[in-house]
């Protein structure tokens, strides 16, 4: 489901205040100043992809500031990648100032002060996620923030192309698949950080990384098919099985192990859903490509230290591992726009 903020129906005198609240709800506490006397209609449309929130923002000229005081109010563990689609912007963080034009992107770290000014009407796609979702140390994150990445070539172009594709299909993706695709996007950002730290990555050239992304997409789309094998995957991408295995060596894992890990994660999520109490473990295993229930039980216990039945029982009646995104009003939200499930607790 989508979360939509739209100021078109808001009375002109109230638009600035409504927009400030919408921006803070969507991202983190920010000081938002509109730079037009009569604010034009503005919108934010957001979707959830696993750990990543994807938001399309369209608005008029404005300035946003993240100060130390606002950092203390929450959200300091959040990162945002903004892909500029229309208009220009200027971003300042960590003493660096960068100018953004359509086709470039920059990353901000909400744990440190920054300021960004959109000097004209603009459109951008923002990808917002917790820093813990990317296996990148703080030192490497500083190499990514407040830098204008040109999307015309190199790893940055690969990152931007993947994010563009992801954002274009976000509303129609199966939530379970969407979460895995978001994980791939975060993997690409980790590669970008590695490149910034030590130059190019000689063992994983751009062409190989692009192929690996396509291979992962293919696997995730066919994850429930028992016949998914390295031979079939290689044939679908016109590469040899040997080259396919070489691609996954960049990940430090075999093809089969990577497939198994994705299948186990999907099974774990399904078994945690409230409706799972009416579903057998064997049915869930079969849904995600395991042909033997006993084999599934063994590898599930090896991965998570608990049997599938025990996990299912422990989660019986729970809310599942992923938050549900809903249309929000002020009474439905936590202090920074988190959706409240029935009962009033903020969704994890």
PyMOL commands that set and color helices and strands:
alter all, ss='L'
color gray80, all
select helices_A, chain A and resi 12-26+68-72+131-133+138-144+154-172+175-198+206-221+230-236+241-249+255-272+274-278+281-287+293-304+308-314+330-332
alter helices_A, ss='H'
color red, helices_A
select strands_A, chain A and resi 3-6+31-34+43-49+52-59+62-66+78-86+89-93+96-100+104-109+114-118+122-130+149-150
alter strands_A, ss='S'
color yellow, strands_A
deselect
rebuild
show_as cartoon
